[in-house]
Amino acid sequence: MSNLLSQGGVELADRYAPLWFFGQALNRPPCYPTWAFGGSPTSSDIYDDAHKTPAASQCGYPNVGCKCRNPGVGIGNRGPAFPIYFTYKRCNDNEVRVVYNLFYEKDGAEVVGIETGHD
């Protein structure tokens, strides 16, 4: 267990990482996870207020994937890289809990004039 938790738990998180599947409705691409603090596939996040990824504005339903990062590939194809943020807690000598998080520029859409997402 200690071996898996060395180096900040990266090996543990990687070994047990979930598979992610993203749905698409009405032939409209979804928003896709992105970096919370300005990172990219080739650079790390910079964790300060100046590098926070700004929220994308809402669009009318069903166009929920507008003005945000989209997969950019057709259905059935592997999507581009995205970050998976994780935290872990060692509960005892035999149990560790890992939480995986994704960051989206926005969530939801405007439906009948009501914004259903969050900024």
Backbone as JSON Lines, residues from 0, in Angstrom:
{"i":0,"aa":"M","n":[0.82,-1.19,0.0],"ca":[0.0,0.0,0.0],"c":[0.86,1.25,0.0]}
{"i":1,"aa":"S","n":[1.87,1.29,0.87],"ca":[2.73,2.47,0.94],"c":[3.41,2.74,-0.39]}
{"i":2,"aa":"N","n":[3.76,1.68,-1.1],"ca":[4.39,1.83,-2.41],"c":[3.46,2.55,-3.39]}
{"i":3,"aa":"L","n":[2.17,2.2,-3.38],"ca":[1.21,2.85,-4.27],"c":[0.95,4.31,-3.89]}
{"i":4,"aa":"L","n":[1.18,4.65,-2.63],"ca":[0.92,6.02,-2.18],"c":[2.15,6.92,-2.26]}
{"i":5,"aa":"S","n":[3.3,6.33,-2.56],"ca":[4.49,7.17,-2.71],"c":[4.3,8.09,-3.91]}
{"i":6,"aa":"Q","n":[4.97,9.19,-3.93],"ca":[4.88,10.18,-5.01],"c":[3.47,10.75,-5.13]}
{"i":7,"aa":"G","n":[2.82,10.98,-4.0],"ca":[1.52,11.65,-4.01],"c":[0.35,10.82,-4.46]}
{"i":8,"aa":"G","n":[0.48,9.52,-4.53],"ca":[-0.62,8.65,-4.91],"c":[-0.89,8.57,-6.41]}
{"i":9,"aa":"V","n":[0.03,9.09,-7.22],"ca":[-0.18,9.09,-8.68],"c":[-0.3,7.67,-9.22]}
{"i":10,"aa":"E","n":[0.56,6.76,-8.76],"ca":[0.49,5.38,-9.25],"c":[-0.83,4.72,-8.87]}
{"i":11,"aa":"L","n":[-1.3,4.95,-7.66],"ca":[-2.59,4.4,-7.23],"c":[-3.72,4.96,-8.08]}
{"i":12,"aa":"A","n":[-3.75,6.28,-8.25],"ca":[-4.82,6.91,-9.04],"c":[-4.8,6.43,-10.48]}
{"i":13,"aa":"D","n":[-3.63,6.28,-11.05],"ca":[-3.51,5.82,-12.43],"c":[-3.94,4.37,-12.57]}
{"i":14,"aa":"R","n":[-3.53,3.54,-11.66],"ca":[-3.84,2.11,-11.74],"c":[-5.34,1.84,-11.68]}
{"i":15,"aa":"Y","n":[-6.08,2.61,-10.89],"ca":[-7.5,2.35,-10.71],"c":[-8.4,3.4,-11.34]}
{"i":16,"aa":"A","n":[-7.87,4.19,-12.25],"ca":[-8.65,5.25,-12.89],"c":[-9.83,4.67,-13.66]}
{"i":17,"aa":"P","n":[-10.96,5.35,-13.62],"ca":[-12.14,4.88,-14.36],"c":[-12.01,5.15,-15.85]}
{"i":18,"aa":"L","n":[-12.85,4.49,-16.62],"ca":[-12.99,4.82,-18.04],"c":[-14.07,5.89,-18.13]}
{"i":19,"aa":"W","n":[-13.9,6.82,-19.03],"ca":[-14.85,7.92,-19.17],"c":[-15.55,7.8,-20.51]}
{"i":20,"aa":"F","n":[-16.87,7.89,-20.49],"ca":[-17.66,7.88,-21.72],"c":[-18.51,9.15,-21.74]}
{"i":21,"aa":"F","n":[-18.58,9.79,-22.9],"ca":[-19.29,11.06,-23.02],"c":[-20.42,10.91,-24.02]}
{"i":22,"aa":"G","n":[-21.61,11.28,-23.61],"ca":[-22.79,11.15,-24.46],"c":[-22.96,12.33,-25.39]}
{"i":23,"aa":"Q","n":[-23.78,12.13,-26.39],"ca":[-24.12,13.18,-27.34],"c":[-25.61,13.08,-27.62]}
{"i":24,"aa":"A","n":[-26.31,14.21,-27.56],"ca":[-27.75,14.2,-27.79],"c":[-28.1,15.03,-29.02]}
{"i":25,"aa":"L","n":[-29.03,14.54,-29.81],"ca":[-29.56,15.26,-30.96],"c":[-28.46,15.72,-31.91]}
{"i":26,"aa":"N","n":[-27.44,14.87,-32.09],"ca":[-26.31,15.16,-32.99],"c":[-25.57,16.44,-32.63]}
{"i":27,"aa":"R","n":[-25.56,16.8,-31.38],"ca":[-24.84,17.99,-30.9],"c":[-23.71,17.52,-29.99]}
{"i":28,"aa":"P","n":[-22.49,17.98,-30.23],"ca":[-21.39,17.55,-29.38],"c":[-21.52,18.13,-27.97]}
{"i":29,"aa":"P","n":[-21.04,17.41,-26.97],"ca":[-21.1,17.89,-25.6],"c":[-19.91,18.8,-25.29]}
{"i":30,"aa":"C","n":[-19.99,19.48,-24.16],"ca":[-18.78,20.12,-23.63],"c":[-17.87,18.98,-23.18]}
{"i":31,"aa":"Y","n":[-16.59,19.22,-23.24],"ca":[-15.59,18.2,-22.94],"c":[-14.72,18.71,-21.79]}
{"i":32,"aa":"P","n":[-14.24,17.83,-20.94],"ca":[-13.41,18.29,-19.83],"c":[-12.2,19.09,-20.32]}
{"i":33,"aa":"T","n":[-11.78,20.04,-19.51],"ca":[-10.62,20.85,-19.85],"c":[-9.82,21.15,-18.59]}
{"i":34,"aa":"W","n":[-8.78,21.93,-18.73],"ca":[-7.89,22.25,-17.62],"c":[-8.48,23.38,-16.79]}
{"i":35,"aa":"A","n":[-8.47,23.22,-15.49],"ca":[-9.06,24.21,-14.59],"c":[-8.2,25.46,-14.45]}
{"i":36,"aa":"F","n":[-6.91,25.34,-14.69],"ca":[-5.99,26.46,-14.49],"c":[-5.04,26.64,-15.66]}
{"i":37,"aa":"G","n":[-5.57,26.62,-16.87],"ca":[-4.79,26.99,-18.05],"c":[-3.78,25.99,-18.55]}
{"i":38,"aa":"G","n":[-3.83,24.75,-18.14],"ca":[-2.89,23.75,-18.63],"c":[-3.25,23.28,-20.03]}
{"i":39,"aa":"S","n":[-2.53,22.27,-20.49],"ca":[-2.77,21.68,-21.81],"c":[-2.16,20.28,-21.8]}
{"i":40,"aa":"P","n":[-2.31,19.5,-22.89],"ca":[-1.7,18.17,-22.9],"c":[-0.18,18.21,-22.73]}
{"i":41,"aa":"T","n":[0.44,19.34,-23.04],"ca":[1.91,19.43,-22.96],"c":[2.41,20.32,-21.84]}
{"i":42,"aa":"S","n":[1.51,20.93,-21.06],"ca":[1.94,21.78,-19.94],"c":[1.01,21.59,-18.75]}
{"i":43,"aa":"S","n":[1.56,21.77,-17.58],"ca":[0.78,21.59,-16.35],"c":[-0.05,22.82,-16.03]}
{"i":44,"aa":"D","n":[-1.06,22.62,-15.18],"ca":[-1.82,23.75,-14.66],"c":[-0.91,24.65,-13.83]}
{"i":45,"aa":"I","n":[-1.25,25.94,-13.79],"ca":[-0.59,26.89,-12.9],"c":[-1.66,27.34,-11.92]}
{"i":46,"aa":"Y","n":[-1.54,26.9,-10.68],"ca":[-2.61,27.07,-9.7],"c":[-2.58,28.45,-9.05]}
{"i":47,"aa":"D","n":[-3.09,29.45,-9.76],"ca":[-3.3,30.78,-9.18],"c":[-4.48,31.43,-9.89]}
{"i":48,"aa":"D","n":[-5.0,32.5,-9.3],"ca":[-6.2,33.15,-9.84],"c":[-6.01,33.65,-11.27]}
{"i":49,"aa":"A","n":[-4.8,34.05,-11.63],"ca":[-4.55,34.6,-12.97],"c":[-4.71,33.55,-14.06]}
{"i":50,"aa":"H","n":[-4.61,32.27,-13.7],"ca":[-4.67,31.2,-14.7],"c":[-5.96,30.38,-14.65]}
{"i":51,"aa":"K","n":[-6.94,30.81,-13.85],"ca":[-8.21,30.08,-13.78],"c":[-8.89,30.1,-15.15]}
{"i":52,"aa":"T","n":[-9.42,28.96,-15.55],"ca":[-10.17,28.89,-16.8],"c":[-11.51,29.58,-16.58]}
{"i":53,"aa":"P","n":[-11.84,30.6,-17.39],"ca":[-13.11,31.3,-17.18],"c":[-14.31,30.44,-17.59]}
{"i":54,"aa":"A","n":[-15.44,30.73,-16.99],"ca":[-16.67,30.02,-17.32],"c":[-17.13,30.41,-18.73]}
{"i":55,"aa":"A","n":[-17.68,29.45,-19.45],"ca":[-18.26,29.71,-20.78],"c":[-19.74,30.04,-20.61]}
{"i":56,"aa":"S","n":[-20.25,30.89,-21.47],"ca":[-21.66,31.29,-21.34],"c":[-22.6,30.17,-21.8]}
{"i":57,"aa":"Q","n":[-23.81,30.21,-21.29],"ca":[-24.84,29.23,-21.62],"c":[-25.44,29.52,-22.99]}
{"i":58,"aa":"C","n":[-25.92,28.5,-23.66],"ca":[-26.63,28.63,-24.93],"c":[-27.98,27.94,-24.8]}
{"i":59,"aa":"G","n":[-28.85,28.18,-25.75],"ca":[-30.17,27.57,-25.72],"c":[-30.13,26.07,-25.95]}
{"i":60,"aa":"Y","n":[-30.92,25.33,-25.2],"ca":[-31.03,23.89,-25.36],"c":[-31.59,23.59,-26.75]}
{"i":61,"aa":"P","n":[-31.12,22.58,-27.46],"ca":[-30.23,21.5,-27.05],"c":[-28.75,21.76,-27.36]}
{"i":62,"aa":"N","n":[-28.38,22.98,-27.66],"ca":[-27.0,23.29,-28.03],"c":[-26.13,23.43,-26.78]}
{"i":63,"aa":"V","n":[-26.04,22.38,-25.99],"ca":[-25.32,22.44,-24.72],"c":[-23.8,22.48,-24.89]}
{"i":64,"aa":"G","n":[-23.3,22.1,-26.05],"ca":[-21.86,22.08,-26.28],"c":[-21.3,23.31,-26.96]}
{"i":65,"aa":"C","n":[-22.04,24.4,-26.96],"ca":[-21.57,25.63,-27.61],"c":[-20.6,26.38,-26.69]}
{"i":66,"aa":"K","n":[-19.71,27.14,-27.29],"ca":[-18.8,28.05,-26.57],"c":[-17.97,27.37,-25.51]}
{"i":67,"aa":"C","n":[-17.67,26.08,-25.7],"ca":[-16.82,25.36,-24.76],"c":[-15.99,24.34,-25.55]}
{"i":68,"aa":"R","n":[-15.06,23.7,-24.88],"ca":[-14.24,22.7,-25.54],"c":[-15.1,21.51,-25.92]}
{"i":69,"aa":"N","n":[-15.01,21.08,-27.19],"ca":[-15.72,19.91,-27.69],"c":[-14.73,18.79,-27.96]}
{"i":70,"aa":"P","n":[-15.19,17.54,-28.07],"ca":[-14.27,16.44,-28.37],"c":[-13.55,16.62,-29.7]}
{"i":71,"aa":"G","n":[-14.24,17.17,-30.7],"ca":[-13.6,17.39,-32.0],"c":[-13.41,16.13,-32.82]}
{"i":72,"aa":"V","n":[-14.01,15.03,-32.42],"ca":[-13.93,13.77,-33.18],"c":[-15.34,13.19,-33.28]}
{"i":73,"aa":"G","n":[-15.55,12.35,-34.26],"ca":[-16.84,11.72,-34.45],"c":[-17.14,10.67,-33.39]}
{"i":74,"aa":"I","n":[-18.41,10.29,-33.31],"ca":[-18.84,9.26,-32.37],"c":[-18.08,7.97,-32.66]}
{"i":75,"aa":"G","n":[-17.67,7.28,-31.61],"ca":[-16.96,6.02,-31.75],"c":[-15.45,6.17,-31.87]}
{"i":76,"aa":"N","n":[-14.94,7.4,-31.82],"ca":[-13.5,7.65,-31.89],"c":[-12.97,8.08,-30.53]}
{"i":77,"aa":"R","n":[-11.7,7.8,-30.33],"ca":[-11.05,8.21,-29.09],"c":[-10.96,9.74,-29.05]}
{"i":78,"aa":"G","n":[-11.33,10.32,-27.92],"ca":[-11.29,11.77,-27.77],"c":[-9.91,12.26,-27.41]}
{"i":79,"aa":"P","n":[-9.72,13.57,-27.43],"ca":[-8.42,14.15,-27.09],"c":[-8.15,14.05,-25.58]}
{"i":80,"aa":"A","n":[-6.92,14.3,-25.21],"ca":[-6.51,14.23,-23.81],"c":[-7.25,15.27,-22.97]}
{"i":81,"aa":"F","n":[-7.51,14.92,-21.73],"ca":[-8.08,15.86,-20.76],"c":[-7.55,15.49,-19.39]}
{"i":82,"aa":"P","n":[-7.49,16.46,-18.48],"ca":[-6.94,16.17,-17.16],"c":[-7.96,15.49,-16.25]}
{"i":83,"aa":"I","n":[-7.45,14.64,-15.4],"ca":[-8.27,14.01,-14.36],"c":[-7.64,14.42,-13.03]}
{"i":84,"aa":"Y","n":[-8.38,15.17,-12.26],"ca":[-7.9,15.61,-10.95],"c":[-8.32,14.57,-9.92]}
{"i":85,"aa":"F","n":[-7.46,14.3,-8.95],"ca":[-7.8,13.3,-7.95],"c":[-7.3,13.71,-6.58]}
{"i":86,"aa":"T","n":[-7.96,13.2,-5.58],"ca":[-7.5,13.28,-4.2],"c":[-7.65,11.89,-3.61]}
{"i":87,"aa":"Y","n":[-6.88,11.62,-2.58],"ca":[-7.01,10.32,-1.92],"c":[-6.88,10.49,-0.42]}
{"i":88,"aa":"K","n":[-7.42,9.54,0.29],"ca":[-7.31,9.5,1.74],"c":[-7.05,8.07,2.16]}
{"i":89,"aa":"R","n":[-6.02,7.89,2.95],"ca":[-5.74,6.57,3.5],"c":[-6.58,6.41,4.76]}
{"i":90,"aa":"C","n":[-7.54,5.51,4.71],"ca":[-8.47,5.31,5.83],"c":[-7.86,4.44,6.93]}
{"i":91,"aa":"N","n":[-7.13,3.42,6.54],"ca":[-6.41,2.55,7.47],"c":[-5.35,1.81,6.66]}
{"i":92,"aa":"D","n":[-4.71,0.81,7.24],"ca":[-3.63,0.1,6.54],"c":[-4.1,-0.65,5.31]}
{"i":93,"aa":"N","n":[-5.39,-0.97,5.22],"ca":[-5.9,-1.77,4.11],"c":[-6.89,-1.04,3.21]}
{"i":94,"aa":"E","n":[-7.18,0.22,3.48],"ca":[-8.2,0.91,2.72],"c":[-7.76,2.33,2.35]}
{"i":95,"aa":"V","n":[-7.91,2.63,1.07],"ca":[-7.64,3.97,0.55],"c":[-8.83,4.36,-0.31]}
{"i":96,"aa":"R","n":[-9.27,5.59,-0.19],"ca":[-10.37,6.09,-1.04],"c":[-9.8,7.13,-1.98]}
{"i":97,"aa":"V","n":[-10.14,6.97,-3.25],"ca":[-9.69,7.9,-4.28],"c":[-10.91,8.55,-4.9]}
{"i":98,"aa":"V","n":[-10.87,9.87,-5.06],"ca":[-11.95,10.61,-5.71],"c":[-11.38,11.22,-6.98]}
{"i":99,"aa":"Y","n":[-12.04,10.97,-8.11],"ca":[-11.63,11.5,-9.41],"c":[-12.58,12.63,-9.8]}
{"i":100,"aa":"N","n":[-12.03,13.72,-10.3],"ca":[-12.84,14.88,-10.69],"c":[-12.47,15.35,-12.08]}
{"i":101,"aa":"L","n":[-13.46,15.83,-12.82],"ca":[-13.25,16.45,-14.12],"c":[-13.69,17.9,-14.01]}
{"i":102,"aa":"F","n":[-13.07,18.77,-14.81],"ca":[-13.45,20.19,-14.82],"c":[-14.05,20.52,-16.18]}
{"i":103,"aa":"Y","n":[-15.18,21.2,-16.15],"ca":[-15.84,21.67,-17.37],"c":[-15.96,23.19,-17.32]}
{"i":104,"aa":"E","n":[-15.8,23.84,-18.47],"ca":[-15.97,25.29,-18.53],"c":[-17.39,25.7,-18.19]}
{"i":105,"aa":"K","n":[-18.34,24.82,-18.44],"ca":[-19.74,25.1,-18.11],"c":[-20.49,23.79,-18.01]}
{"i":106,"aa":"D","n":[-21.69,23.9,-17.45],"ca":[-22.56,22.74,-17.31],"c":[-23.98,23.24,-17.49]}
{"i":107,"aa":"G","n":[-24.74,22.61,-18.34],"ca":[-26.12,23.01,-18.52],"c":[-26.36,23.84,-19.76]}
{"i":108,"aa":"A","n":[-27.55,24.41,-19.85],"ca":[-27.95,25.22,-21.0],"c":[-29.07,26.16,-20.55]}
{"i":109,"aa":"E","n":[-29.42,27.05,-21.44],"ca":[-30.56,27.92,-21.17],"c":[-31.81,27.24,-21.73]}
{"i":110,"aa":"V","n":[-32.8,27.03,-20.88],"ca":[-34.04,26.38,-21.27],"c":[-35.2,27.32,-20.95]}
{"i":111,"aa":"V","n":[-35.91,27.75,-21.96],"ca":[-37.04,28.67,-21.82],"c":[-36.62,29.9,-20.98]}
{"i":112,"aa":"G","n":[-35.43,30.44,-21.29],"ca":[-34.95,31.64,-20.61],"c":[-34.36,31.43,-19.24]}
{"i":113,"aa":"I","n":[-34.27,30.19,-18.79],"ca":[-33.71,29.89,-17.46],"c":[-32.37,29.2,-17.65]}
{"i":114,"aa":"E","n":[-31.3,29.76,-17.05],"ca":[-30.0,29.11,-17.11],"c":[-29.98,27.96,-16.12]}
{"i":115,"aa":"T","n":[-29.79,26.75,-16.63],"ca":[-29.84,25.56,-15.77],"c":[-28.47,25.14,-15.27]}
{"i":116,"aa":"G","n":[-27.43,25.73,-15.79],"ca":[-26.08,25.35,-15.39],"c":[-25.52,26.24,-14.3]}
{"i":117,"aa":"H","n":[-24.22,26.24,-14.19],"ca":[-23.53,27.08,-13.22],"c":[-22.33,27.71,-13.88]}
{"i":118,"aa":"D","n":[-21.83,28.79,-13.3],"ca":[-20.62,29.46,-13.8],"c":[-19.43,29.04,-12.97]}
